[in-house]
């Protein structure tokens, strides 16, 4: 629970799934993750820095189902 709370408070990035229409069912389905900022940010660092990103279950589930090389 503490990890999720810290992640929510501190991470700069988030994943959102790009959607596409499934030709068979006609429904929207996730196709691949897109990285975006969670809020407006301004990075003023002159040295490299690490920014947080929580991948979540959907990301890792897709990697297992579709293969690592497709998403990483």
DSSP file (Angstrom, degrees, kcal/mol; ACC not computed):
  #  RESIDUE AA STRUCTURE BP1 BP2  ACC     N-H-->O    O-->H-N    N-H-->O    O-->H-N    TCO  KAPPA ALPHA  PHI   PSI    X-CA   Y-CA   Z-CA
    1    1 A X     >        0   0    0      0, 0.0     4,-2.0     0, 0.0     5,-0.2   0.000 360.0 360.0 360.0 -37.8    0.0    0.0    0.0
    2    2 A X  H  >  +     0   0    0      1,-0.2     4,-2.8     2,-0.2     5,-0.2   0.897 360.0  53.9 -64.9 -39.5    2.9    2.4    0.8
    3    3 A X  H  > S+     0   0    0      1,-0.2     4,-2.9     2,-0.2    -1,-0.2   0.936 109.1  47.9 -59.3 -46.7    4.4    1.8   -2.6
    4    4 A X  H  > S+     0   0    0      2,-0.2     4,-2.4     1,-0.2    -1,-0.2   0.893 112.6  49.0 -62.9 -39.9    1.1    2.8   -4.4
    5    5 A X  H  X S+     0   0    0     -4,-2.0     4,-1.9     2,-0.2    -1,-0.2   0.933 114.1  45.0 -65.2 -46.1    0.8    5.9   -2.2
    6    6 A X  H  X S+     0   0    0     -4,-2.8     4,-2.5     2,-0.2     5,-0.3   0.901 112.7  52.2 -63.5 -41.1    4.4    7.0   -2.9
    7    7 A X  H  X S+     0   0    0     -4,-2.9     4,-2.2    -5,-0.2    -2,-0.2   0.930 109.8  48.2 -60.0 -47.1    4.0    6.2   -6.6
    8    8 A X  H  < S+     0   0    0     -4,-2.4    -1,-0.2     1,-0.2    -2,-0.2   0.872 117.1  42.9 -61.9 -38.0    0.8    8.3   -6.9
    9    9 A X  H  < S+     0   0    0     -4,-1.9    -2,-0.2    -5,-0.2    -1,-0.2   0.840 126.0  26.4 -78.1 -34.9    2.4   11.2   -5.1
   10   10 A X  H  < S+     0   0    0     -4,-2.5    42,-0.4    -5,-0.1    -3,-0.2   0.696  85.6 106.4-110.9 -22.4    5.9   11.2   -6.7
   11   11 A X     <  -     0   0    0     -4,-2.2    42,-0.1    -5,-0.3    27,-0.1  -0.360  42.1-167.5 -69.5 140.2    5.8    9.8  -10.2
   12   12 A X        +     0   0    0     40,-0.6    26,-3.0    26,-0.1    27,-0.5   0.747  68.6  53.8 -92.3 -30.0    6.0   12.2  -13.1
   13   13 A X  E     -Ab  37  53A   0     39,-2.4    41,-0.5    24,-0.3     2,-0.3  -0.667  57.9-176.0-109.9 160.2    5.0    9.8  -15.9
   14   14 A X  E     -A   36   0A   0     22,-2.7    22,-2.5    -2,-0.2     2,-0.4  -0.974  22.8-121.7-146.3 161.1    2.1    7.5  -16.6
   15   15 A X  E     -A   35   0A   0     39,-0.4     2,-0.4    -2,-0.3    20,-0.2  -0.861  23.5-177.7-103.6 139.0    1.1    4.9  -19.2
   16   16 A X  E     -A   34   0A   0     18,-2.2    18,-2.9    -2,-0.4     2,-0.4  -0.988  27.5-119.9-130.1 143.5   -2.1    5.2  -21.2
   17   17 A X  E     -A   33   0A   0     -2,-0.4     2,-0.3    16,-0.2    16,-0.2  -0.699  17.1-132.8 -89.0 129.9   -3.2    2.6  -23.7
   18   18 A X  E     -A   32   0A   0     14,-2.7    13,-3.1    -2,-0.4    14,-0.7  -0.616  29.3-144.2 -72.5 137.2   -3.6    3.5  -27.3
   19   19 A X  E     +A   30   0A   0     -2,-0.3     2,-0.3    11,-0.2    11,-0.2  -0.791  21.0 178.5-109.7 150.0   -6.9    2.1  -28.6
   20   20 A X  E     -A   29   0A   0      9,-2.1     9,-2.7    -2,-0.3     2,-0.5  -0.980  36.5 -99.6-143.7 154.7   -7.9    0.6  -31.9
   21   21 A X  E     -A   28   0A   0     -2,-0.3     2,-0.5     7,-0.2     7,-0.2  -0.627  33.2-130.6 -78.1 125.4  -11.1   -0.9  -33.3
   22   22 A X     >  -     0   0    0      5,-3.4     4,-2.6    -2,-0.5     5,-0.1  -0.652  11.9-146.4 -74.6 124.1  -11.0   -4.7  -33.3
   23   23 A X  T  4 S+     0   0    0     -2,-0.5    -1,-0.2     1,-0.2    -2,-0.0   0.786  93.6  45.8 -66.2 -28.0  -12.1   -5.7  -36.8
   24   24 A X  T  4 S+     0   0    0      1,-0.1    -1,-0.2     3,-0.1    -2,-0.0   0.942 126.9  23.1 -80.3 -50.6  -13.9   -8.9  -35.6
   25   25 A X  T  4 S-     0   0    0      2,-0.2    -2,-0.2     1,-0.0     3,-0.1   0.698  91.0-133.3 -91.8 -20.5  -15.8   -7.5  -32.6
   26   26 A X     <  +     0   0    0     -4,-2.6     2,-0.2     1,-0.3    -3,-0.1   0.513  65.3 126.4  77.9   3.8  -16.0   -3.9  -33.5
   27   27 A X        -     0   0    0     -5,-0.1    -5,-3.4    -6,-0.1     2,-0.4  -0.575  68.8-104.6 -93.7 156.8  -14.9   -3.0  -30.0
   28   28 A X  E     -A   21   0A   0     -7,-0.2     2,-0.3    -2,-0.2    -7,-0.2  -0.653  43.0-177.7 -77.0 134.6  -12.1   -0.7  -28.9
   29   29 A X  E     -A   20   0A   0     -9,-2.7    -9,-2.1    -2,-0.4     2,-0.2  -0.966  32.1-101.3-132.4 149.1   -9.1   -2.7  -27.6
   30   30 A X  E     +A   19   0A   0     -2,-0.3   -11,-0.2   -11,-0.2     3,-0.1  -0.476  35.8 176.6 -69.2 139.6   -5.7   -1.6  -26.2
   31   31 A X  E     -     0   0A   0    -13,-3.1     2,-0.3     1,-0.4    -1,-0.1   0.780  59.1 -20.2-113.1 -45.5   -2.9   -1.9  -28.7
   32   32 A X  E     -A   18   0A   0    -14,-0.7   -14,-2.7   -16,-0.0    -1,-0.4  -0.970  68.4 -97.2-162.3 154.7    0.2   -0.6  -27.0
   33   33 A X  E     -A   17   0A   0     -2,-0.3     2,-0.4   -16,-0.2   -16,-0.2  -0.474  27.8-157.8 -79.1 145.8    1.2    1.7  -24.1
   34   34 A X  E     -A   16   0A   0    -18,-2.9   -18,-2.2    -2,-0.2     2,-0.4  -0.983  13.8-135.4-120.8 131.6    2.0    5.4  -24.6
   35   35 A X  E     +A   15   0A   0     -2,-0.4     2,-0.3   -20,-0.2   -20,-0.2  -0.730  34.4 161.0 -89.2 133.4    4.1    7.3  -22.0
   36   36 A X  E     -A   14   0A   0    -22,-2.5   -22,-2.7    -2,-0.4     2,-0.2  -0.957  42.5 -93.9-144.6 162.4    2.9   10.7  -21.0
   37   37 A X  E     -A   13   0A   0     -2,-0.3   -24,-0.3   -24,-0.2   -25,-0.1  -0.548  23.5-141.4 -78.1 146.1    3.4   13.2  -18.2
   38   38 A X  S    S-     0   0    0    -26,-3.0     2,-0.3    -2,-0.2    -1,-0.1   0.820  83.0  -0.4 -75.5 -32.4    0.8   13.0  -15.3
   39   39 A X  S    S-     0   0    0    -27,-0.5     2,-0.2    -3,-0.0    -1,-0.1  -0.871  99.5 -67.4-143.3 174.2    0.7   16.8  -15.0
   40   40 A X        -     0   0    0     -2,-0.3     2,-0.3    -3,-0.1    -2,-0.0  -0.535  60.9-176.3 -65.7 132.3    2.4   19.8  -16.6
   41   41 A X        -     0   0    0     -2,-0.2     2,-0.4     2,-0.0    -4,-0.0  -0.943  24.7-159.8-133.5 155.2    6.1   19.7  -15.6
   42   42 A X        -     0   0    0     -2,-0.3     2,-0.6     0, 0.0    -2,-0.0  -0.957  12.4-158.1-134.5 114.4    9.1   21.9  -16.2
   43   43 A X        +     0   0    0     -2,-0.4    -2,-0.0     1,-0.1     0, 0.0  -0.843  17.8 170.3 -99.6 117.9   12.5   20.2  -15.8
   44   44 A X        +     0   0    0     -2,-0.6    -1,-0.1     2,-0.0     0, 0.0   0.330  32.3 128.8-107.6   4.5   15.3   22.6  -15.1
   45   45 A X        -     0   0    0      1,-0.1     4,-0.1     2,-0.0    -2,-0.1  -0.247  44.0-162.1 -63.2 147.8   18.0   20.1  -14.3
   46   46 A X  S    S+     0   0    0      2,-0.1     2,-0.3     0, 0.0    -1,-0.1   0.409  78.5  56.9-105.1  -3.1   21.4   20.4  -16.0
   47   47 A X  S    S-     0   0    0      1,-0.1    -2,-0.0     0, 0.0     0, 0.0  -0.893 102.3 -84.9-122.5 155.8   22.3   16.8  -15.1
   48   48 A X        -     0   0    0     -2,-0.3     2,-0.3    -3,-0.0    -2,-0.1  -0.225  49.2-173.0 -58.3 148.4   20.4   13.6  -15.9
   49   49 A X        -     0   0    0     -4,-0.1     2,-0.4    -3,-0.0    -1,-0.0  -0.950  22.8-118.7-140.1 160.3   17.6   12.7  -13.5
   50   50 A X        -     0   0    0     -2,-0.3     2,-0.4     0, 0.0     0, 0.0  -0.844  23.7-163.2-100.2 135.9   15.3    9.8  -12.9
   51   51 A X        -     0   0    0     -2,-0.4     2,-0.1   -40,-0.0   -40,-0.1  -0.917  23.3-111.4-116.3 148.7   11.5   10.3  -13.2
   52   52 A X        +     0   0    0    -42,-0.4   -39,-2.4    -2,-0.4   -40,-0.6  -0.447  32.9 173.1 -84.2 150.7    9.0    7.8  -11.8
   53   53 A X  B     -b   13   0A   0    -41,-0.1     2,-0.6    -2,-0.1   -39,-0.1  -0.915  19.6-152.3-153.8 125.4    6.6    5.6  -13.8
   54   54 A X        -     0   0    0    -41,-0.5   -39,-0.4    -2,-0.3    -2,-0.0  -0.899   7.4-165.6-100.2 117.2    4.4    2.8  -12.4
   55   55 A X     >  -     0   0    0     -2,-0.6     4,-0.6   -41,-0.1    -1,-0.2   0.929  24.8-164.5 -71.4 -46.7    3.8    0.2  -15.1
   56   56 A X  H  >  -     0   0    0      1,-0.1     4,-1.6     2,-0.1     3,-0.2  -0.010  36.6 -63.9  83.0 170.2    0.8   -1.5  -13.6
   57   57 A X  H  > S+     0   0    0      1,-0.2     4,-2.8     2,-0.2     5,-0.3   0.884 125.8  58.1 -63.0 -43.5   -0.8   -4.9  -14.2
   58   58 A X  H  > S+     0   0    0      1,-0.2     4,-2.0     2,-0.2    -1,-0.2   0.882 106.4  49.6 -59.1 -39.6   -2.1   -4.2  -17.8
   59   59 A X  H  X S+     0   0    0     -4,-0.6     4,-2.0    -3,-0.2    -1,-0.2   0.965 115.5  40.7 -62.6 -53.3    1.4   -3.4  -19.0
   60   60 A X  H  X S+     0   0    0     -4,-1.6     4,-2.2     1,-0.2    -2,-0.2   0.837 112.6  55.6 -69.6 -31.8    3.0   -6.6  -17.6
   61   61 A X  H  X S+     0   0    0     -4,-2.8     4,-2.3     2,-0.2    -1,-0.2   0.907 108.8  48.1 -64.1 -41.2    0.0   -8.7  -18.6
   62   62 A X  H  X S+     0   0    0     -4,-2.0     4,-3.3    -5,-0.3     5,-0.4   0.882 108.9  53.7 -66.5 -38.3    0.4   -7.6  -22.2
   63   63 A X  H  X S+     0   0    0     -4,-2.0     4,-2.2     2,-0.2    -2,-0.2   0.926 110.7  46.8 -61.2 -44.1    4.2   -8.3  -22.1
   64   64 A X  H  < S+     0   0    0     -4,-2.2    -2,-0.2     1,-0.2    -1,-0.2   0.930 119.7  39.3 -63.0 -45.2    3.4  -11.8  -20.9
   65   65 A X  H  < S+     0   0    0     -4,-2.3    -2,-0.2    -5,-0.2    -1,-0.2   0.874 128.8  28.3 -74.1 -37.8    0.7  -12.4  -23.6
   66   66 A X  H  < S-     0   0    0     -4,-3.3    -3,-0.2    -5,-0.2    -2,-0.2   0.671 114.0 -97.2-102.9 -20.4    2.4  -10.6  -26.5
   67   67 A X    >X  -     0   0    0     -4,-2.2     3,-1.0    -5,-0.4     4,-0.6   0.031  25.6 -98.5 108.7 141.9    6.1  -10.9  -25.8
   68   68 A X  H >> S+     0   0    0      1,-0.2     4,-2.3     2,-0.2     3,-1.3   0.880 114.5  60.7 -60.2 -43.1    8.8   -8.7  -24.3
   69   69 A X  H 34 S+     0   0    0      1,-0.3    -1,-0.2     2,-0.2    -2,-0.1   0.729  96.1  62.2 -65.4 -20.6   10.2   -7.4  -27.5
   70   70 A X  H <4 S+     0   0    0     -3,-1.0    -1,-0.3     1,-0.1    -2,-0.2   0.821 119.7  21.1 -72.1 -30.2    6.9   -5.8  -28.6
   71   71 A X  H <<        0   0    0     -3,-1.3    -2,-0.2    -4,-0.6    -1,-0.1   0.617 360.0 360.0-115.8 -17.8    6.7   -3.4  -25.6
   72   72 A X     <        0   0    0     -4,-2.3    -3,-0.2    -9,-0.1    -2,-0.1   0.395 360.0 360.0-117.6 360.0   10.2   -3.0  -24.3
